[in-house]
Structures are given as structure tokens and as C-alpha cells.
Amino acid sequence: MDTFLDKLIKLILIVFINTYFFASSSNADTSVLCLQKFLKKTVFVPGSLDGVWGDKTENSINSLLDQAGMLKPNQNISAQDAKEVCNLLHSSKRDELLESGKFKVFRIEID
């Protein structure tokens, strides 16, 4: 039988595991995750697929759009633009981007 101390230790472990593994997912942004999934299938590696905007995601999406000629000089995409860019990647503009042949793409599949 479990003693009070055993139950307490199990409870603490459950709380710790839930906090550790699920806290980062609460910061996830579905638009950022959309971009990361798109980028993961290109040569522009975004880092972890965690839905969190970071340097790798920012550098990757800006490099891709810059190479494709879709950014104005000195323009950068930020986390605030993620939803708009994700919508673009789900539109017919995506086909234009892929057919332009201005950058290397391994394969593109949008969920």
C-alpha cells in the first residue's frame, strides 16, 4: 500500500511533469507553427516545431521570402506577420511562389 509520503511524491511528480512538458505548448502560436511546418519542408530550417517565434524561424522565413523576391528592401517579417504569411502560404500565391523557382524546395505540403 502507498503511504502518505508515496502519494505525495507521486503527486509532486505528476505536477512537475505536467508543468515541464505542457507549459511550453501554452506559448505556442498556430500561425507560427504553420510557418515552421512550411519551412521544415524547405532548405530554410526553422528549428523546433514548437509554435514559438525565435531567431531561427525569423531568419528562415525572411530568407525564403527574400530569395523569392517577395520582400521589399530592408523589409523583415516579424511574429506579428505570421498569420498573414501563413494565410499566404495557404492561398494560390503559394503556387506562384513554388513555381517561381527562385529558391530550393525539397517538397511542400501544407496541412
C-alpha positions in Angstrom: 0.0 0.0 0.0 1.1 3.5 -0.7 1.9 5.6 2.3 1.1 9.3 2.5 4.7 10.1 1.6 4.5 7.9 -1.5 1.3 9.5 -2.6 2.7 13.0 -2.0 5.8 12.1 -4.1 3.7 10.8 -6.9 1.5 13.9 -6.9 4.6 16.2 -7.0 6.0 14.2 -9.9 2.7 14.5 -11.8 2.5 18.2 -11.3 6.2 18.6 -12.3 5.8 16.6 -15.4 2.6 18.4 -16.5 4.2 21.8 -15.8 7.5 20.9 -17.5 6.1 19.3 -20.7 3.0 21.3 -21.2 4.0 24.8 -20.2 5.9 25.5 -23.3 3.0 24.4 -25.5 0.8 27.1 -23.9 3.0 29.7 -25.6 2.5 28.0 -29.0 1.0 30.2 -31.8 -0.8 28.2 -34.5 0.3 30.8 -37.2 3.9 30.4 -36.2 3.6 26.7 -36.1 2.1 26.9 -39.7 5.2 28.8 -40.9 7.5 26.4 -39.1 5.9 23.3 -40.7 6.2 25.0 -44.1 9.8 26.0 -43.6 10.7 22.5 -42.3 9.9 21.1 -45.7 12.3 23.6 -47.4 16.0 24.2 -47.1 15.2 27.1 -44.7 15.3 25.2 -41.4 13.2 26.9 -38.7 14.4 25.0 -35.7 11.9 23.2 -33.4 8.3 22.9 -34.5 7.0 24.5 -31.3 4.9 27.4 -32.4 7.2 29.8 -30.7 8.7 32.7 -32.8 12.5 32.6 -32.4 15.6 33.7 -34.3 15.7 30.5 -36.5 12.1 30.9 -37.5 12.5 34.6 -38.2 15.7 34.2 -40.2 14.3 31.2 -42.2 11.0 32.9 -43.3 12.8 36.2 -44.1 15.5 34.3 -46.1 12.8 32.3 -48.0 10.7 35.3 -48.9 13.7 37.5 -49.7 15.1 34.8 -52.1 11.6 34.6 -53.7 11.6 38.3 -54.3 8.6 38.8 -52.0 10.2 41.3 -49.6 10.9 44.9 -50.2 14.5 46.1 -49.5 15.1 46.2 -45.7 11.7 44.6 -45.0 11.5 41.8 -42.4 8.7 39.5 -41.4 8.0 39.5 -37.7 5.9 37.4 -35.3 3.0 39.9 -35.9 3.0 39.0 -39.6 2.9 35.2 -39.0 -0.9 34.9 -39.5 -0.8 36.9 -42.7 2.2 34.9 -44.1 0.5 31.6 -43.1 -2.6 32.6 -45.0 -0.5 33.5 -48.0 1.1 30.0 -47.9 -2.4 28.5 -48.0 -3.5 30.6 -50.9 -3.0 30.4 -54.7 0.0 32.7 -54.1 1.8 29.7 -52.7 1.7 28.1 -56.2 3.3 31.2 -57.7 6.0 31.1 -55.0 6.7 27.4 -55.7 6.7 27.8 -59.5 8.9 30.9 -59.5 11.9 28.5 -59.0 13.8 31.3 -57.2 14.8 29.1 -54.3 15.4 25.4 -53.5 12.5 23.5 -52.0 12.6 19.8 -51.1 8.8 19.4 -51.0 5.9 21.4 -49.8 2.8 20.0 -48.1 0.5 22.4 -46.2 -1.6 20.7 -43.6 
